[in-house]
Amino acid sequence: MVAWRNLALRVPIIKQWQERRDYEFFVGDIVIEAPRPPISRGVRKSLRNNEYETAETYLVRHLVRPGNTVLDLGSGLGLTSIAAAKASGNGRVVGYEADPILAALAEKNVRKNGVNVEIRNKAIAKEKGVCEFHVHRSFPASSLFPFKGSKKILIEADASQEVIDEIRPDVIACDIEGLEKEIFVGANLSSVHRLIVEVHPQVIGLLGVLKCFQDLAVSGFSLVESLCSGQVLVFGRDGSSSSIEPFNSDRQTDGKSTA
């Protein structure tokens, strides 16, 4: 068997397929490049098994409507930003990613999928300035909050309200490792109709999560319980989102097979 495999890898087309399979992953109609390094084995495994950001991607596909403007906070590899661009069609999509290595990969994945997304390599914070960002070797754990095993870098940050005022998004997708506790405090979200927020009780505690609920309630948002999946929560204004079929982890993100 080993001999046959070694022979097969010498055939150029098979070798090229094997090499691409090692760094390209398909999430429905989206292709994501995630080489190792820098992407950890765990993230690559979740991509291969269609377990990476599946709830977020499903919700973005179904909550973003044609022509919508979308703000994606914590774009990572660009998956949710790309899904938002496909759902919005000619709408505007802006993604924020603080990690410079991930931001470059997100840019590459945007181009690979032929969609129009602006990736900004900046953090999002309550106030504009330069802040400490703590990079973890498993990038989903990277955060503005310090923790064991992380590497500190300095990164430029934009003020969340200034960004919202500039972009005036219809939809916000937010996965910023605990900063959700801060950026919605007293925020003017008048343009926003739907929010997809991953909360992080392991970082901000249950009281921090409850505070996030309260801040969004003050802005006129209600929790859409039928669409919530684990720590990924959906908030809406008028109840129209409740008509969407809930995410089912046994179903592919868009009904298409993955490789």
C-alpha positions in Angstrom: 0.0 0.0 0.0 2.8 2.4 0.9 4.6 1.7 -2.4 1.4 2.4 -4.4 0.9 5.7 -2.5 4.5 6.8 -3.1 4.1 5.9 -6.8 0.9 7.8 -7.0 2.5 10.9 -5.4 5.0 11.0 -8.2 2.3 11.4 -10.8 2.0 15.2 -11.2 -1.8 15.5 -11.2 -2.2 13.2 -8.2 0.6 15.0 -6.3 -1.0 18.4 -7.0 -4.4 17.1 -5.8 -2.8 15.8 -2.6 -0.9 19.0 -1.9 -4.1 21.1 -2.4 -6.1 18.8 -0.2 -3.5 19.5 2.6 -4.3 23.2 2.6 -7.7 23.8 0.8 -11.0 23.0 2.5 -14.5 23.3 1.1 -17.5 24.6 3.1 -20.4 24.2 0.6 -19.6 26.5 -2.2 -16.8 28.3 -0.3 -13.1 27.3 -0.6 -10.9 28.2 2.4 -7.1 28.1 2.3 -5.7 27.1 5.7 -2.1 26.0 5.6 -0.2 24.5 8.5 1.6 26.5 9.7 0.2 28.9 10.7 -3.3 27.3 11.1 -3.4 24.7 13.9 -4.1 21.0 13.4 -7.4 21.4 15.4 -8.8 24.1 13.2 -7.8 22.3 10.0 -9.5 19.1 11.4 -12.7 21.0 12.1 -12.6 22.5 8.6 -12.1 19.0 7.1 -15.0 17.6 9.2 -17.3 20.6 8.4 -17.3 21.6 12.0 -15.7 25.0 11.7 -18.0 28.0 12.3 -20.9 25.9 11.0 -23.6 27.7 13.0 -22.3 31.1 12.3 -22.0 30.4 8.5 -25.5 28.9 8.4 -27.0 31.9 10.2 -25.1 34.5 8.0 -26.4 32.7 4.9 -30.0 32.9 6.1 -30.1 36.3 8.0 -28.2 38.4 5.4 -30.5 39.5 2.6 -29.7 40.7 -0.9 -28.3 44.3 -0.8 -27.6 44.2 2.9 -24.5 45.9 4.4 -22.7 43.6 6.8 -20.1 44.2 9.5 -18.2 41.0 10.4 -16.2 41.5 13.6 -13.6 38.8 14.0 -13.4 37.5 10.5 -10.8 34.8 11.1 -10.1 33.0 7.9 -12.8 35.0 6.1 -15.5 32.2 6.0 -18.3 34.3 7.5 -17.4 37.4 5.5 -17.4 35.4 2.3 -20.7 33.8 3.2 -22.1 37.3 3.9 -20.9 38.5 0.5 -22.6 35.6 -1.3 -25.8 36.2 0.6 -25.9 40.0 0.1 -25.0 40.0 -3.6 -24.2 43.6 -4.4 -24.2 44.6 -0.7 -21.2 45.9 1.2 -19.3 43.6 3.5 -16.5 44.8 5.9 -14.6 42.4 8.0 -12.3 43.2 11.0 -9.5 40.8 11.9 -6.8 41.8 14.4 -4.4 39.0 13.8 -2.1 40.2 10.8 -1.5 36.6 9.7 -5.1 35.7 9.7 -6.1 39.0 8.0 -3.7 38.2 5.1 -5.3 34.7 4.8 -8.8 36.2 4.9 -7.8 38.6 2.1 -6.5 35.6 0.1 -9.6 33.6 0.6 -11.8 36.5 -0.4 -10.0 36.7 -3.7 -10.1 33.0 -4.1 -13.9 33.0 -3.9 -14.3 36.0 -6.2 -16.4 38.0 -3.8 -16.3 41.7 -2.8 -15.2 42.0 0.9 -13.1 44.6 2.6 -10.9 43.1 5.2 -9.4 45.5 7.7 -6.4 44.3 9.8 -7.4 46.1 12.9 -8.9 45.3 16.3 -12.3 46.6 17.3 -12.6 48.2 20.7 -14.6 50.7 22.7 -12.1 53.5 21.9 -9.7 54.2 19.0 -6.0 53.7 19.5 -3.2 51.1 19.8 -4.0 48.1 22.0 -2.4 44.8 23.1 -3.6 41.8 21.2 -2.8 38.3 22.6 -2.1 35.8 19.9 -2.7 32.1 20.6 -1.3 29.3 18.4 -4.9 28.1 18.0 -6.2 31.4 16.5 -9.9 31.1 17.7 -8.6 31.7 21.2 -6.7 34.9 20.3 -8.1 38.0 22.1 -7.5 41.5 23.5 -7.6 39.7 26.9 -4.3 38.2 28.2 -4.1 34.5 28.9 -1.6 31.8 29.5 0.4 30.7 26.5 -0.4 33.7 24.3 2.0 36.1 22.6 1.5 39.8 23.0 1.6 42.1 19.9 0.5 45.7 19.5 -2.3 46.3 17.0 -4.3 49.4 15.8 -7.9 49.5 17.0 -10.9 51.3 15.6 -13.7 52.6 17.9 -16.7 50.3 17.5 -19.3 53.2 17.4 -17.2 55.1 14.8 -17.1 52.0 12.6 -20.9 51.4 13.0 -21.6 55.0 12.2 -19.4 54.9 9.1 -20.6 51.6 7.7 -24.2 51.6 8.9 -24.6 47.9 8.7 -27.9 46.0 8.4 -26.4 42.9 10.0 -23.5 42.5 12.4 -21.7 39.2 12.9 -19.6 39.3 16.1 -17.0 36.8 17.4 -14.4 38.9 19.3 -13.5 36.7 22.3 -15.2 38.6 25.1 -15.2 42.2 23.7 -18.9 41.8 23.1 -19.3 42.8 26.8 -18.0 46.3 26.0 -18.8 47.3 22.4 -22.6 47.3 22.8 -22.7 49.4 25.9 -24.6 52.5 25.1 -24.1 51.8 21.4 -26.3 53.5 18.7 -27.4 50.5 16.5 -30.2 52.3 14.7 -29.2 50.9 11.3 -28.9 47.3 12.5 -31.7 44.8 12.1 -30.1 41.5 13.0 -27.1 40.5 15.1 -25.2 37.2 15.3 -23.1 37.2 18.4 -20.9 34.5 19.8 -20.6 35.0 23.5 -17.7 33.9 25.6 -18.7 33.1 29.2 -15.3 31.5 29.8 -13.8 35.0 29.3 -16.5 37.4 30.6 -18.5 35.1 32.9 -22.2 34.6 32.9 -22.7 38.1 34.3 -20.9 39.5 31.4 -23.1 37.6 29.0 -26.2 38.9 30.8 -24.9 42.4 30.6 -24.5 42.0 26.8 -28.2 40.9 26.7 -29.2 44.0 28.7 -27.2 46.4 26.5 -28.8 45.0 23.3 -32.3 45.1 24.9 -31.8 48.8 25.6 -31.0 49.2 21.9 -34.3 47.5 21.0 -33.1 43.9 20.3 -34.7 40.7 21.5 -33.1 37.2 21.6 -34.4 34.9 18.8 -34.2 31.7 20.9 -35.1 29.4 18.1 -32.0 30.4 16.1 -29.5 30.2 19.0 -26.9 27.4 18.9 -24.6 26.9 21.9 -22.8 30.2 22.4 -23.9 31.6 19.1 -26.8 33.9 19.7 -29.2 35.7 17.4 -30.8 39.0 18.2 -33.5 40.8 16.1 -35.8 43.8 16.2 -39.1 42.8 14.6 -39.4 39.0 15.0 -39.1 38.3 11.3 -35.9 36.2 11.9 -38.0 33.7 13.9 -39.4 32.3 10.6 -36.0 30.9 9.6 -35.4 27.2 10.1 -33.1 26.6 13.1 -29.5 25.5 12.6 -29.1 21.7 12.7 -25.6 20.5 13.2 -26.4 17.3 11.3 -27.1 19.3 8.2 -24.4 20.9 6.0 -24.2 24.7 6.1 -26.0 25.1 2.8 -27.2 21.7 1.8 -24.2 21.0 -0.3 -21.6 18.3 0.3 -18.1 19.2 1.6 -14.7 17.7 0.9 
